[in-house]
Amino acid sequence: MFSKDRWQEIFETIKKNRLRTFLSGFTVALGIFIFIVLFGFGNGLKNSFGKFFLDDATNTLWLFGGKTSKPYKGFKADRRIEFENSDLTDIGQNFAFYLESITPRITRGARARYKNNSDNYSTRAVGPSHQIVEKTIMMKGRYINQADVKDATKNIVIGRMVAKDLFKDEDPMGKYVELGSSAFKVVGVFQDEGGDREERLIYMPYTTRQVLEKNNDKISQIIVSFRPEIGHAGALAFEKQLRLFMKNKKAIDPTDENGIYIRNVADQLKKNQQFAAVLQLIVTFVGIGTLIAGIIGISNIMVFVVKERTKELGIRKALGATPKSVINMILHESIFITTISGFVGMIGGIILLKSIGEELKDFFILNPYIESSTAVFSTFLLILFGAIAGYIPAKRAASIKPIVALRDE
Amino acid sequence: MIEIKNLYKSYKMGNSSLQVLKGINIEIEEGELVAIMGSSGSGKSTLLNILGMLDVADEGDYKLDNVLIEKLDETLAAKYRNKFLGFVFQSFNLINYKSALENVALPLYYQGLNRKSRQKTALEYLEKVGLANWSSHLPSELSGGQKQRVAIARALASQPKVLLADEPTGALDSVTSNEVMGLIQQINNEGKTILVVTHEIDIANMCKRIVTLRDGVILEDKKVKQVLVS
């Protein structure tokens, strides 16, 4: 099978039949190249999708206060519902089974100034676990911690864009920023995959915000994250119980739709996952389709090649070639060509994908890639089918009587 | 060298069958130069194909160099062809992408010789047919007579027992026909057994014995006085 003579014979045949070699090699290389690029683009689409929708943690419930629309237990309608610090501890105690973390969020606009630079930013007064639900990534320093909340410290964590605007090239760590009328110490800088908008935020302890606002204990939003193991059904049950509990505590008519709003990200998550699954399905479908097209292309070329060589095979047989040696010769040659060109196409496709990176971001294709195992597997698949596609006509040609093959013009 | 007894061959044509050879008996000694004559449809090419193991007879015995040729599958036929027989065809049947030298060396490849001795032997035979200087040329760069001489060199290279030539001059003009026949006579004079199928009496007369076929039987089998090509 691997004698030097056979290789020499094959190299000579390949060298002297350039067009034929080029045609079959090109078909294989193009087939695998297109497969890899399309598959990679599919993955790029999935990346964009993930970036758009999966930036925040998905196991969260968001509680907002609203206005009641029905009178209840002696309270009039149109009452504004606000949360308080006690709600945090109550939820923590009553729903320990579901709960992963809980954090308040109070959003206020503020003018921030450092030396001569100033601008308007949103500030969020939060607890330590807010970092988890927003998937905030620390670049420098630390996030708001429990001690900050307990002592209502004047520490802040600023976004990457805030640091860039206010501090230019200076290191913001440990510097003081004026927010309204008080000075806050920067203890950390963060980035967020959600983009620039999310990086124009300033985080502070929620207790500090409450002290600034006449020492109240009001909270505008509560964000609760649940343990992912409880699943979608568990999340819905949690939401239902939480709504009931809060309505009861705030004395809202159980049939009143407007007192409290709860946004359940789990619901959204399920939709997103379904969308992602459909995307995956399309990617797979396109991939399989391209592969099949490639296989058909190779089969055609192989049938053509063997047909073209019928007479040559007849001559070889008249000179003493056995059917086996004829089949082996054709297979050896075709596998050699498909392997070389298959891997050329594969590497070409991978290089193209690597070089694209973020360039096709506008077309929702972000960092397209293909797993090397998928690439190698599909290349082997193409080579295998190329060999099978070559074997069938080769076997037929080898079994034709030489006298018939010689008559072929 | 060749012994044939009661050879029958028919081809199926739809429902009817066409009897092509109807009991051929022939014996050919070593060193003979035999012409097989006959008009088209007489069965001469079929006979040659069976002798060349390119086709199989329905009935009858075929002995080649005292080996009974029977139960031929393609693999065994290929082996015998390589060992016993050299072919020369009317349309030369050279492989068009191989040089003259590589064409001559091809049967030696299937004999399992190594590359060096293949090329050495092939060059010797090209020299024998007077084409040593053309060894690196492709068939498309050769004239018809040169192509047939390359084909003869290729047929001889495997040192066969018998050379089978099917209308070897059929595609050549009279001058080159004479050249090729002169080469065949020369090879025969060196002791090689040669069968030539032809329908031209001039060519047949250049052989030592003429077997005439008509309608699948031997009409005449006679030794003749050989016309030598000057």
Interface residues (C-beta under 8 A of the other chain):
Chain A: D5 Q8 E9 E12 T13 K16 N17 K311 E312 G314 I315 R316 K317 A318 L319 G320 A321 T322 P323 K324 S325 A398 S399 K401 P402 I403 L406
Chain B: N49 G52 L54 D55 E74 T75 A78 K79 R81 N82 K83 F87 F89 N93 L94 I95 Y97 K98 E102 L106 P107 Y109 Y110 Q111 N114 R115 R154 S158
